[in-house]
Amino acid sequence: MKTNGQQGIVLNVVVGIVGAMLAGWFITPLVGIGTINQNNFSLPALLVSFIGAAVLLGAVSLLRRGSAR
């Protein structure tokens, strides 16, 4: 997301983890797959976590700058 200069890598990691957790809580019941937290280490669970992390990182980046890059 090209935010390392402004936010730092630690904040990127924290926001990514929170995004993955939120996706696990809200998206996985809609699509009917287990989460990584439920010991379901599978490709669909990883994809949901990745999408959640990317969406939240993008939203934070958008809010901090006021516009997308």
CHARMM internal coordinates of N, CA and C (Angstrom, degrees):
IC EDIT
DIST 1 N 1 CA 1.4500
DIST 1 CA 1 C 1.5276
ANGL 1 N 1 CA 1 C 111.93
DIST 1 C 2 N 1.2832
ANGL 1 CA 1 C 2 N 116.93
DIHE 1 N 1 CA 1 C 2 N 0.43
DIST 2 N 2 CA 1.4704
ANGL 1 C 2 N 2 CA 122.89
DIHE 1 CA 1 C 2 N 2 CA 178.51
DIST 2 CA 2 C 1.5313
ANGL 2 N 2 CA 2 C 112.22
DIHE 1 C 2 N 2 CA 2 C 55.99
DIST 2 C 3 N 1.3334
ANGL 2 CA 2 C 3 N 116.28
DIHE 2 N 2 CA 2 C 3 N 45.92
DIST 3 N 3 CA 1.4620
ANGL 2 C 3 N 3 CA 119.93
DIHE 2 CA 2 C 3 N 3 CA 179.86
DIST 3 CA 3 C 1.5224
ANGL 3 N 3 CA 3 C 112.47
DIHE 2 C 3 N 3 CA 3 C -116.96
DIST 3 C 4 N 1.3190
ANGL 3 CA 3 C 4 N 118.61
DIHE 3 N 3 CA 3 C 4 N 6.64
DIST 4 N 4 CA 1.4516
ANGL 3 C 4 N 4 CA 120.22
DIHE 3 CA 3 C 4 N 4 CA -176.49
DIST 4 CA 4 C 1.5127
ANGL 4 N 4 CA 4 C 112.88
DIHE 3 C 4 N 4 CA 4 C -60.64
DIST 4 C 5 N 1.3152
ANGL 4 CA 4 C 5 N 118.68
DIHE 4 N 4 CA 4 C 5 N -33.44
DIST 5 N 5 CA 1.4523
ANGL 4 C 5 N 5 CA 121.51
DIHE 4 CA 4 C 5 N 5 CA -179.82
DIST 5 CA 5 C 1.5114
ANGL 5 N 5 CA 5 C 112.51
DIHE 4 C 5 N 5 CA 5 C -69.82
DIST 5 C 6 N 1.3139
ANGL 5 CA 5 C 6 N 117.91
DIHE 5 N 5 CA 5 C 6 N -33.58
DIST 6 N 6 CA 1.4559
ANGL 5 C 6 N 6 CA 121.27
DIHE 5 CA 5 C 6 N 6 CA -177.20
DIST 6 CA 6 C 1.5182
ANGL 6 N 6 CA 6 C 112.52
DIHE 5 C 6 N 6 CA 6 C -92.55
DIST 6 C 7 N 1.3078
ANGL 6 CA 6 C 7 N 118.05
DIHE 6 N 6 CA 6 C 7 N -45.54
DIST 7 N 7 CA 1.4494
ANGL 6 C 7 N 7 CA 121.30
DIHE 6 CA 6 C 7 N 7 CA -173.51
DIST 7 CA 7 C 1.5165
ANGL 7 N 7 CA 7 C 113.12
DIHE 6 C 7 N 7 CA 7 C -95.89
DIST 7 C 8 N 1.2720
ANGL 7 CA 7 C 8 N 117.55
DIHE 7 N 7 CA 7 C 8 N -35.73
DIST 8 N 8 CA 1.4489
ANGL 7 C 8 N 8 CA 121.31
DIHE 7 CA 7 C 8 N 8 CA -173.31
DIST 8 CA 8 C 1.5125
ANGL 8 N 8 CA 8 C 110.51
DIHE 7 C 8 N 8 CA 8 C 94.00
DIST 8 C 9 N 1.3011
ANGL 8 CA 8 C 9 N 114.63
DIHE 8 N 8 CA 8 C 9 N 154.92
DIST 9 N 9 CA 1.4601
ANGL 8 C 9 N 9 CA 120.24
DIHE 8 CA 8 C 9 N 9 CA -175.49
DIST 9 CA 9 C 1.5247
ANGL 9 N 9 CA 9 C 111.62
DIHE 8 C 9 N 9 CA 9 C -68.39
DIST 9 C 10 N 1.3315
ANGL 9 CA 9 C 10 N 117.56
DIHE 9 N 9 CA 9 C 10 N -31.15
DIST 10 N 10 CA 1.4659
ANGL 9 C 10 N 10 CA 120.17
DIHE 9 CA 9 C 10 N 10 CA -178.90
DIST 10 CA 10 C 1.5240
ANGL 10 N 10 CA 10 C 110.33
DIHE 9 C 10 N 10 CA 10 C -64.96
DIST 10 C 11 N 1.3132
ANGL 10 CA 10 C 11 N 117.78
DIHE 10 N 10 CA 10 C 11 N -44.93
DIST 11 N 11 CA 1.4524
ANGL 10 C 11 N 11 CA 120.51
DIHE 10 CA 10 C 11 N 11 CA 179.14
DIST 11 CA 11 C 1.5265
ANGL 11 N 11 CA 11 C 111.12
DIHE 10 C 11 N 11 CA 11 C -66.31
DIST 11 C 12 N 1.3185
ANGL 11 CA 11 C 12 N 117.97
DIHE 11 N 11 CA 11 C 12 N -36.42
DIST 12 N 12 CA 1.4674
ANGL 11 C 12 N 12 CA 120.93
DIHE 11 CA 11 C 12 N 12 CA 175.88
DIST 12 CA 12 C 1.5248
ANGL 12 N 12 CA 12 C 110.99
DIHE 11 C 12 N 12 CA 12 C -60.74
DIST 12 C 13 N 1.3220
ANGL 12 CA 12 C 13 N 116.85
DIHE 12 N 12 CA 12 C 13 N -42.86
DIST 13 N 13 CA 1.4625
ANGL 12 C 13 N 13 CA 120.90
DIHE 12 CA 12 C 13 N 13 CA 179.83
DIST 13 CA 13 C 1.5237
ANGL 13 N 13 CA 13 C 110.45
DIHE 12 C 13 N 13 CA 13 C -65.79
DIST 13 C 14 N 1.3269
ANGL 13 CA 13 C 14 N 117.04
DIHE 13 N 13 CA 13 C 14 N -44.71
DIST 14 N 14 CA 1.4652
ANGL 13 C 14 N 14 CA 120.73
DIHE 13 CA 13 C 14 N 14 CA -179.61
DIST 14 CA 14 C 1.5305
ANGL 14 N 14 CA 14 C 110.79
DIHE 13 C 14 N 14 CA 14 C -62.93
DIST 14 C 15 N 1.3135
ANGL 14 CA 14 C 15 N 117.35
DIHE 14 N 14 CA 14 C 15 N -45.57
DIST 15 N 15 CA 1.4678
ANGL 14 C 15 N 15 CA 120.86
DIHE 14 CA 14 C 15 N 15 CA 179.18
DIST 15 CA 15 C 1.5271
ANGL 15 N 15 CA 15 C 110.28
DIHE 14 C 15 N 15 CA 15 C -64.11
DIST 15 C 16 N 1.3137
ANGL 15 CA 15 C 16 N 118.08
DIHE 15 N 15 CA 15 C 16 N -38.43
DIST 16 N 16 CA 1.4627
ANGL 15 C 16 N 16 CA 121.51
DIHE 15 CA 15 C 16 N 16 CA 177.42
DIST 16 CA 16 C 1.5167
ANGL 16 N 16 CA 16 C 112.36
DIHE 15 C 16 N 16 CA 16 C -63.93
DIST 16 C 17 N 1.3231
ANGL 16 CA 16 C 17 N 117.40
DIHE 16 N 16 CA 16 C 17 N -41.64
DIST 17 N 17 CA 1.4599
ANGL 16 C 17 N 17 CA 121.16
DIHE 16 CA 16 C 17 N 17 CA 178.82
DIST 17 CA 17 C 1.5229
ANGL 17 N 17 CA 17 C 110.70
DIHE 16 C 17 N 17 CA 17 C -66.18
DIST 17 C 18 N 1.3233
ANGL 17 CA 17 C 18 N 116.57
DIHE 17 N 17 CA 17 C 18 N -43.69
DIST 18 N 18 CA 1.4644
ANGL 17 C 18 N 18 CA 120.22
DIHE 17 CA 17 C 18 N 18 CA 178.41
DIST 18 CA 18 C 1.5255
ANGL 18 N 18 CA 18 C 110.36
DIHE 17 C 18 N 18 CA 18 C -63.07
DIST 18 C 19 N 1.3214
ANGL 18 CA 18 C 19 N 117.76
DIHE 18 N 18 CA 18 C 19 N -41.45
DIST 19 N 19 CA 1.4658
ANGL 18 C 19 N 19 CA 121.12
DIHE 18 CA 18 C 19 N 19 CA 177.98
DIST 19 CA 19 C 1.5187
ANGL 19 N 19 CA 19 C 112.14
DIHE 18 C 19 N 19 CA 19 C -62.68
DIST 19 C 20 N 1.3237
ANGL 19 CA 19 C 20 N 117.20
DIHE 19 N 19 CA 19 C 20 N -40.19
DIST 20 N 20 CA 1.4619
ANGL 19 C 20 N 20 CA 120.97
DIHE 19 CA 19 C 20 N 20 CA 177.90
DIST 20 CA 20 C 1.5242
ANGL 20 N 20 CA 20 C 110.97
DIHE 19 C 20 N 20 CA 20 C -65.95
DIST 20 C 21 N 1.3295
ANGL 20 CA 20 C 21 N 117.38
DIHE 20 N 20 CA 20 C 21 N -39.06
DIST 21 N 21 CA 1.4621
ANGL 20 C 21 N 21 CA 120.97
DIHE 20 CA 20 C 21 N 21 CA 178.47
DIST 21 CA 21 C 1.5267
ANGL 21 N 21 CA 21 C 111.05
DIHE 20 C 21 N 21 CA 21 C -66.47
DIST 21 C 22 N 1.3262
ANGL 21 CA 21 C 22 N 116.27
DIHE 21 N 21 CA 21 C 22 N -44.41
DIST 22 N 22 CA 1.4653
ANGL 21 C 22 N 22 CA 119.88
DIHE 21 CA 21 C 22 N 22 CA 179.32
DIST 22 CA 22 C 1.5244
ANGL 22 N 22 CA 22 C 111.20
DIHE 21 C 22 N 22 CA 22 C -62.67
DIST 22 C 23 N 1.3140
ANGL 22 CA 22 C 23 N 116.60
DIHE 22 N 22 CA 22 C 23 N -40.20
DIST 23 N 23 CA 1.4656
ANGL 22 C 23 N 23 CA 120.07
DIHE 22 CA 22 C 23 N 23 CA 177.80
DIST 23 CA 23 C 1.5234
ANGL 23 N 23 CA 23 C 110.10
DIHE 22 C 23 N 23 CA 23 C -64.13
DIST 23 C 24 N 1.3249
ANGL 23 CA 23 C 24 N 116.89
DIHE 23 N 23 CA 23 C 24 N -39.15
DIST 24 N 24 CA 1.4576
ANGL 23 C 24 N 24 CA 120.01
DIHE 23 CA 23 C 24 N 24 CA 177.52
DIST 24 CA 24 C 1.5099
ANGL 24 N 24 CA 24 C 112.44
DIHE 23 C 24 N 24 CA 24 C -62.74
DIST 24 C 25 N 1.3217
ANGL 24 CA 24 C 25 N 117.46
DIHE 24 N 24 CA 24 C 25 N -37.35
DIST 25 N 25 CA 1.4588
ANGL 24 C 25 N 25 CA 120.58
DIHE 24 CA 24 C 25 N 25 CA -179.00
DIST 25 CA 25 C 1.5214
ANGL 25 N 25 CA 25 C 112.95
DIHE 24 C 25 N 25 CA 25 C -77.49
DIST 25 C 26 N 1.3316
ANGL 25 CA 25 C 26 N 117.70
DIHE 25 N 25 CA 25 C 26 N -36.01
DIST 26 N 26 CA 1.4601
ANGL 25 C 26 N 26 CA 120.01
DIHE 25 CA 25 C 26 N 26 CA -172.08
DIST 26 CA 26 C 1.5247
ANGL 26 N 26 CA 26 C 114.72
DIHE 25 C 26 N 26 CA 26 C -102.38
DIST 26 C 27 N 1.3166
ANGL 26 CA 26 C 27 N 118.35
DIHE 26 N 26 CA 26 C 27 N -33.62
DIST 27 N 27 CA 1.4678
ANGL 26 C 27 N 27 CA 120.36
DIHE 26 CA 26 C 27 N 27 CA -174.34
DIST 27 CA 27 C 1.5243
ANGL 27 N 27 CA 27 C 112.46
DIHE 26 C 27 N 27 CA 27 C -91.20
DIST 27 C 28 N 1.3316
ANGL 27 CA 27 C 28 N 117.78
DIHE 27 N 27 CA 27 C 28 N -40.69
DIST 28 N 28 CA 1.4642
ANGL 27 C 28 N 28 CA 118.66
DIHE 27 CA 27 C 28 N 28 CA -175.21
DIST 28 CA 28 C 1.5207
ANGL 28 N 28 CA 28 C 114.06
DIHE 27 C 28 N 28 CA 28 C -62.10
DIST 28 C 29 N 1.3464
ANGL 28 CA 28 C 29 N 120.96
DIHE 28 N 28 CA 28 C 29 N -34.63
DIST 29 N 29 CA 1.4711
ANGL 28 C 29 N 29 CA 117.10
DIHE 28 CA 28 C 29 N 29 CA 175.09
DIST 29 CA 29 C 1.5357
ANGL 29 N 29 CA 29 C 112.68
DIHE 28 C 29 N 29 CA 29 C -65.73
DIST 29 C 30 N 1.3192
ANGL 29 CA 29 C 30 N 116.88
DIHE 29 N 29 CA 29 C 30 N -27.90
DIST 30 N 30 CA 1.4705
ANGL 29 C 30 N 30 CA 119.95
DIHE 29 CA 29 C 30 N 30 CA 179.75
DIST 30 CA 30 C 1.5234
ANGL 30 N 30 CA 30 C 112.44
DIHE 29 C 30 N 30 CA 30 C -72.73
DIST 30 C 31 N 1.3328
ANGL 30 CA 30 C 31 N 116.49
DIHE 30 N 30 CA 30 C 31 N -34.85
DIST 31 N 31 CA 1.4627
ANGL 30 C 31 N 31 CA 119.83
DIHE 30 CA 30 C 31 N 31 CA -177.67
DIST 31 CA 31 C 1.5229
ANGL 31 N 31 CA 31 C 112.72
DIHE 30 C 31 N 31 CA 31 C -98.88
DIST 31 C 32 N 1.3355
ANGL 31 CA 31 C 32 N 117.42
DIHE 31 N 31 CA 31 C 32 N -8.05
DIST 32 N 32 CA 1.4495
ANGL 31 C 32 N 32 CA 121.06
DIHE 31 CA 31 C 32 N 32 CA 173.94
DIST 32 CA 32 C 1.5131
ANGL 32 N 32 CA 32 C 116.58
DIHE 31 C 32 N 32 CA 32 C 77.08
DIST 32 C 33 N 1.3243
ANGL 32 CA 32 C 33 N 117.97
DIHE 32 N 32 CA 32 C 33 N 31.83
DIST 33 N 33 CA 1.4622
ANGL 32 C 33 N 33 CA 120.52
DIHE 32 CA 32 C 33 N 33 CA 175.40
DIST 33 CA 33 C 1.5192
ANGL 33 N 33 CA 33 C 108.79
DIHE 32 C 33 N 33 CA 33 C -118.25
DIST 33 C 34 N 1.3095
ANGL 33 CA 33 C 34 N 116.23
DIHE 33 N 33 CA 33 C 34 N 159.97
DIST 34 N 34 CA 1.4557
ANGL 33 C 34 N 34 CA 120.85
DIHE 33 CA 33 C 34 N 34 CA 177.90
DIST 34 CA 34 C 1.5180
ANGL 34 N 34 CA 34 C 110.97
DIHE 33 C 34 N 34 CA 34 C -80.11
DIST 34 C 35 N 1.3155
ANGL 34 CA 34 C 35 N 115.47
DIHE 34 N 34 CA 34 C 35 N 164.69
DIST 35 N 35 CA 1.4540
ANGL 34 C 35 N 35 CA 120.13
DIHE 34 CA 34 C 35 N 35 CA 178.44
DIST 35 CA 35 C 1.5185
ANGL 35 N 35 CA 35 C 110.51
DIHE 34 C 35 N 35 CA 35 C -99.92
DIST 35 C 36 N 1.3052
ANGL 35 CA 35 C 36 N 115.70
DIHE 35 N 35 CA 35 C 36 N 168.01
DIST 36 N 36 CA 1.4549
ANGL 35 C 36 N 36 CA 120.65
DIHE 35 CA 35 C 36 N 36 CA 176.69
DIST 36 CA 36 C 1.5263
ANGL 36 N 36 CA 36 C 110.02
DIHE 35 C 36 N 36 CA 36 C -65.65
DIST 36 C 37 N 1.3307
ANGL 36 CA 36 C 37 N 117.16
DIHE 36 N 36 CA 36 C 37 N -30.51
DIST 37 N 37 CA 1.4594
ANGL 36 C 37 N 37 CA 121.39
DIHE 36 CA 36 C 37 N 37 CA 178.70
DIST 37 CA 37 C 1.5239
ANGL 37 N 37 CA 37 C 112.34
DIHE 36 C 37 N 37 CA 37 C -66.50
DIST 37 C 38 N 1.3175
ANGL 37 CA 37 C 38 N 118.04
DIHE 37 N 37 CA 37 C 38 N -20.40
DIST 38 N 38 CA 1.4590
ANGL 37 C 38 N 38 CA 122.85
DIHE 37 CA 37 C 38 N 38 CA 179.11
DIST 38 CA 38 C 1.5272
ANGL 38 N 38 CA 38 C 111.31
DIHE 37 C 38 N 38 CA 38 C -95.40
DIST 38 C 39 N 1.3053
ANGL 38 CA 38 C 39 N 117.81
DIHE 38 N 38 CA 38 C 39 N 23.60
DIST 39 N 39 CA 1.4680
ANGL 38 C 39 N 39 CA 123.93
DIHE 38 CA 38 C 39 N 39 CA -177.69
DIST 39 CA 39 C 1.5183
ANGL 39 N 39 CA 39 C 112.80
DIHE 38 C 39 N 39 CA 39 C 58.51
DIST 39 C 40 N 1.3168
ANGL 39 CA 39 C 40 N 116.81
DIHE 39 N 39 CA 39 C 40 N 32.80
DIST 40 N 40 CA 1.4549
ANGL 39 C 40 N 40 CA 122.40
DIHE 39 CA 39 C 40 N 40 CA 175.49
DIST 40 CA 40 C 1.5204
ANGL 40 N 40 CA 40 C 107.72
DIHE 39 C 40 N 40 CA 40 C -108.47
DIST 40 C 41 N 1.3024
ANGL 40 CA 40 C 41 N 116.36
DIHE 40 N 40 CA 40 C 41 N 79.30
DIST 41 N 41 CA 1.4623
ANGL 40 C 41 N 41 CA 120.90
DIHE 40 CA 40 C 41 N 41 CA -178.78
DIST 41 CA 41 C 1.5180
ANGL 41 N 41 CA 41 C 107.84
DIHE 40 C 41 N 41 CA 41 C -86.03
DIST 41 C 42 N 1.3416
ANGL 41 CA 41 C 42 N 116.04
DIHE 41 N 41 CA 41 C 42 N 90.76
DIST 42 N 42 CA 1.4523
ANGL 41 C 42 N 42 CA 121.35
DIHE 41 CA 41 C 42 N 42 CA -177.50
DIST 42 CA 42 C 1.5282
ANGL 42 N 42 CA 42 C 109.43
DIHE 41 C 42 N 42 CA 42 C -134.46
DIST 42 C 43 N 1.3063
ANGL 42 CA 42 C 43 N 115.73
DIHE 42 N 42 CA 42 C 43 N 167.79
DIST 43 N 43 CA 1.4588
ANGL 42 C 43 N 43 CA 120.76
DIHE 42 CA 42 C 43 N 43 CA -179.73
DIST 43 CA 43 C 1.5248
ANGL 43 N 43 CA 43 C 112.34
DIHE 42 C 43 N 43 CA 43 C -63.04
DIST 43 C 44 N 1.3285
ANGL 43 CA 43 C 44 N 120.48
DIHE 43 N 43 CA 43 C 44 N -44.58
DIST 44 N 44 CA 1.4714
ANGL 43 C 44 N 44 CA 118.85
DIHE 43 CA 43 C 44 N 44 CA 177.85
DIST 44 CA 44 C 1.5311
ANGL 44 N 44 CA 44 C 112.66
DIHE 43 C 44 N 44 CA 44 C -61.53
DIST 44 C 45 N 1.3189
ANGL 44 CA 44 C 45 N 117.40
DIHE 44 N 44 CA 44 C 45 N -38.70
DIST 45 N 45 CA 1.4639
ANGL 44 C 45 N 45 CA 120.14
DIHE 44 CA 44 C 45 N 45 CA 178.73
DIST 45 CA 45 C 1.5324
ANGL 45 N 45 CA 45 C 110.70
DIHE 44 C 45 N 45 CA 45 C -65.97
DIST 45 C 46 N 1.3230
ANGL 45 CA 45 C 46 N 116.74
DIHE 45 N 45 CA 45 C 46 N -39.14
DIST 46 N 46 CA 1.4641
ANGL 45 C 46 N 46 CA 119.99
DIHE 45 CA 45 C 46 N 46 CA 176.66
DIST 46 CA 46 C 1.5219
ANGL 46 N 46 CA 46 C 111.69
DIHE 45 C 46 N 46 CA 46 C -65.70
DIST 46 C 47 N 1.3183
ANGL 46 CA 46 C 47 N 117.18
DIHE 46 N 46 CA 46 C 47 N -39.76
DIST 47 N 47 CA 1.4633
ANGL 46 C 47 N 47 CA 120.53
DIHE 46 CA 46 C 47 N 47 CA 179.58
DIST 47 CA 47 C 1.5256
ANGL 47 N 47 CA 47 C 111.76
DIHE 46 C 47 N 47 CA 47 C -65.10
DIST 47 C 48 N 1.3294
ANGL 47 CA 47 C 48 N 117.19
DIHE 47 N 47 CA 47 C 48 N -40.34
DIST 48 N 48 CA 1.4574
ANGL 47 C 48 N 48 CA 120.30
DIHE 47 CA 47 C 48 N 48 CA 177.73
DIST 48 CA 48 C 1.5310
ANGL 48 N 48 CA 48 C 109.89
DIHE 47 C 48 N 48 CA 48 C -63.98
DIST 48 C 49 N 1.3163
ANGL 48 CA 48 C 49 N 117.33
DIHE 48 N 48 CA 48 C 49 N -43.01
DIST 49 N 49 CA 1.4638
ANGL 48 C 49 N 49 CA 120.89
DIHE 48 CA 48 C 49 N 49 CA 178.59
DIST 49 CA 49 C 1.5267
ANGL 49 N 49 CA 49 C 111.38
DIHE 48 C 49 N 49 CA 49 C -63.84
DIST 49 C 50 N 1.3233
ANGL 49 CA 49 C 50 N 116.43
DIHE 49 N 49 CA 49 C 50 N -41.79
DIST 50 N 50 CA 1.4629
ANGL 49 C 50 N 50 CA 120.77
DIHE 49 CA 49 C 50 N 50 CA 179.01
DIST 50 CA 50 C 1.5223
ANGL 50 N 50 CA 50 C 111.51
DIHE 49 C 50 N 50 CA 50 C -63.64
DIST 50 C 51 N 1.3205
ANGL 50 CA 50 C 51 N 116.19
DIHE 50 N 50 CA 50 C 51 N -43.87
DIST 51 N 51 CA 1.4683
ANGL 50 C 51 N 51 CA 120.14
DIHE 50 CA 50 C 51 N 51 CA -179.63
DIST 51 CA 51 C 1.5274
ANGL 51 N 51 CA 51 C 110.29
DIHE 50 C 51 N 51 CA 51 C -64.43
DIST 51 C 52 N 1.3192
ANGL 51 CA 51 C 52 N 116.90
DIHE 51 N 51 CA 51 C 52 N -42.44
DIST 52 N 52 CA 1.4610
ANGL 51 C 52 N 52 CA 120.23
DIHE 51 CA 51 C 52 N 52 CA 178.18
DIST 52 CA 52 C 1.5205
ANGL 52 N 52 CA 52 C 112.60
DIHE 51 C 52 N 52 CA 52 C -62.15
DIST 52 C 53 N 1.3356
ANGL 52 CA 52 C 53 N 116.20
DIHE 52 N 52 CA 52 C 53 N -42.30
DIST 53 N 53 CA 1.4640
ANGL 52 C 53 N 53 CA 120.32
DIHE 52 CA 52 C 53 N 53 CA 178.87
DIST 53 CA 53 C 1.5281
ANGL 53 N 53 CA 53 C 110.91
DIHE 52 C 53 N 53 CA 53 C -65.14
DIST 53 C 54 N 1.3269
ANGL 53 CA 53 C 54 N 116.72
DIHE 53 N 53 CA 53 C 54 N -43.80
DIST 54 N 54 CA 1.4655
ANGL 53 C 54 N 54 CA 120.13
DIHE 53 CA 53 C 54 N 54 CA -178.97
DIST 54 CA 54 C 1.5276
ANGL 54 N 54 CA 54 C 111.85
DIHE 53 C 54 N 54 CA 54 C -65.83
DIST 54 C 55 N 1.3303
ANGL 54 CA 54 C 55 N 116.69
DIHE 54 N 54 CA 54 C 55 N -39.69
DIST 55 N 55 CA 1.4634
ANGL 54 C 55 N 55 CA 119.98
DIHE 54 CA 54 C 55 N 55 CA 179.85
DIST 55 CA 55 C 1.5200
ANGL 55 N 55 CA 55 C 110.81
DIHE 54 C 55 N 55 CA 55 C -65.64
DIST 55 C 56 N 1.3313
ANGL 55 CA 55 C 56 N 117.16
DIHE 55 N 55 CA 55 C 56 N -44.74
DIST 56 N 56 CA 1.4662
ANGL 55 C 56 N 56 CA 119.04
DIHE 55 CA 55 C 56 N 56 CA -179.56
DIST 56 CA 56 C 1.5336
ANGL 56 N 56 CA 56 C 111.40
DIHE 55 C 56 N 56 CA 56 C -68.50
DIST 56 C 57 N 1.3212
ANGL 56 CA 56 C 57 N 118.24
DIHE 56 N 56 CA 56 C 57 N -37.95
DIST 57 N 57 CA 1.4697
ANGL 56 C 57 N 57 CA 119.91
DIHE 56 CA 56 C 57 N 57 CA 175.60
DIST 57 CA 57 C 1.5234
ANGL 57 N 57 CA 57 C 111.02
DIHE 56 C 57 N 57 CA 57 C -62.61
DIST 57 C 58 N 1.3162
ANGL 57 CA 57 C 58 N 116.87
DIHE 57 N 57 CA 57 C 58 N -40.41
DIST 58 N 58 CA 1.4631
ANGL 57 C 58 N 58 CA 120.23
DIHE 57 CA 57 C 58 N 58 CA 176.86
DIST 58 CA 58 C 1.5133
ANGL 58 N 58 CA 58 C 112.34
DIHE 57 C 58 N 58 CA 58 C -64.82
DIST 58 C 59 N 1.3288
ANGL 58 CA 58 C 59 N 116.74
DIHE 58 N 58 CA 58 C 59 N -40.50
DIST 59 N 59 CA 1.4636
ANGL 58 C 59 N 59 CA 120.66
DIHE 58 CA 58 C 59 N 59 CA 179.28
DIST 59 CA 59 C 1.5217
ANGL 59 N 59 CA 59 C 111.13
DIHE 58 C 59 N 59 CA 59 C -65.72
DIST 59 C 60 N 1.3184
ANGL 59 CA 59 C 60 N 117.15
DIHE 59 N 59 CA 59 C 60 N -42.80
DIST 60 N 60 CA 1.4678
ANGL 59 C 60 N 60 CA 120.36
DIHE 59 CA 59 C 60 N 60 CA 178.41
DIST 60 CA 60 C 1.5195
ANGL 60 N 60 CA 60 C 110.22
DIHE 59 C 60 N 60 CA 60 C -64.35
DIST 60 C 61 N 1.3174
ANGL 60 CA 60 C 61 N 116.59
DIHE 60 N 60 CA 60 C 61 N -41.69
DIST 61 N 61 CA 1.4558
ANGL 60 C 61 N 61 CA 120.59
DIHE 60 CA 60 C 61 N 61 CA 178.35
DIST 61 CA 61 C 1.5252
ANGL 61 N 61 CA 61 C 110.98
DIHE 60 C 61 N 61 CA 61 C -62.67
DIST 61 C 62 N 1.3227
ANGL 61 CA 61 C 62 N 116.36
DIHE 61 N 61 CA 61 C 62 N -41.78
DIST 62 N 62 CA 1.4597
ANGL 61 C 62 N 62 CA 121.40
DIHE 61 CA 61 C 62 N 62 CA 179.58
DIST 62 CA 62 C 1.5210
ANGL 62 N 62 CA 62 C 111.03
DIHE 61 C 62 N 62 CA 62 C -64.87
DIST 62 C 63 N 1.3203
ANGL 62 CA 62 C 63 N 116.87
DIHE 62 N 62 CA 62 C 63 N -42.82
DIST 63 N 63 CA 1.4645
ANGL 62 C 63 N 63 CA 120.50
DIHE 62 CA 62 C 63 N 63 CA -179.71
DIST 63 CA 63 C 1.5273
ANGL 63 N 63 CA 63 C 112.55
DIHE 62 C 63 N 63 CA 63 C -68.61
DIST 63 C 64 N 1.3349
ANGL 63 CA 63 C 64 N 116.56
DIHE 63 N 63 CA 63 C 64 N -35.72
DIST 64 N 64 CA 1.4670
ANGL 63 C 64 N 64 CA 119.20
DIHE 63 CA 63 C 64 N 64 CA -177.83
DIST 64 CA 64 C 1.5305
ANGL 64 N 64 CA 64 C 111.93
DIHE 63 C 64 N 64 CA 64 C -73.09
DIST 64 C 65 N 1.3311
ANGL 64 CA 64 C 65 N 117.39
DIHE 64 N 64 CA 64 C 65 N -32.93
DIST 65 N 65 CA 1.4553
ANGL 64 C 65 N 65 CA 121.02
DIHE 64 CA 64 C 65 N 65 CA -177.19
DIST 65 CA 65 C 1.5134
ANGL 65 N 65 CA 65 C 113.69
DIHE 64 C 65 N 65 CA 65 C -98.62
DIST 65 C 66 N 1.3032
ANGL 65 CA 65 C 66 N 117.40
DIHE 65 N 65 CA 65 C 66 N -26.22
DIST 66 N 66 CA 1.4524
ANGL 65 C 66 N 66 CA 121.03
DIHE 65 CA 65 C 66 N 66 CA -177.08
DIST 66 CA 66 C 1.5173
ANGL 66 N 66 CA 66 C 112.74
DIHE 65 C 66 N 66 CA 66 C 91.72
DIST 66 C 67 N 1.3205
ANGL 66 CA 66 C 67 N 118.32
DIHE 66 N 66 CA 66 C 67 N -12.67
DIST 67 N 67 CA 1.4623
ANGL 66 C 67 N 67 CA 120.82
DIHE 66 CA 66 C 67 N 67 CA 177.21
DIST 67 CA 67 C 1.5213
ANGL 67 N 67 CA 67 C 109.01
DIHE 66 C 67 N 67 CA 67 C -156.05
DIST 67 C 68 N 1.3225
ANGL 67 CA 67 C 68 N 117.26
DIHE 67 N 67 CA 67 C 68 N 155.50
DIST 68 N 68 CA 1.4578
ANGL 67 C 68 N 68 CA 121.77
DIHE 67 CA 67 C 68 N 68 CA -179.67
DIST 68 CA 68 C 1.5185
ANGL 68 N 68 CA 68 C 110.37
DIHE 67 C 68 N 68 CA 68 C -78.22
DIST 68 C 69 N 1.3192
ANGL 68 CA 68 C 69 N 116.30
DIHE 68 N 68 CA 68 C 69 N 151.86
DIST 69 N 69 CA 1.4636
ANGL 68 C 69 N 69 CA 121.06
DIHE 68 CA 68 C 69 N 69 CA 176.66
DIST 69 CA 69 C 1.4821
ANGL 69 N 69 CA 69 C 110.92
DIHE 68 C 69 N 69 CA 69 C -88.81
END
COOR INIT
IC SEED 1 N 1 CA 1 C
IC BUILD
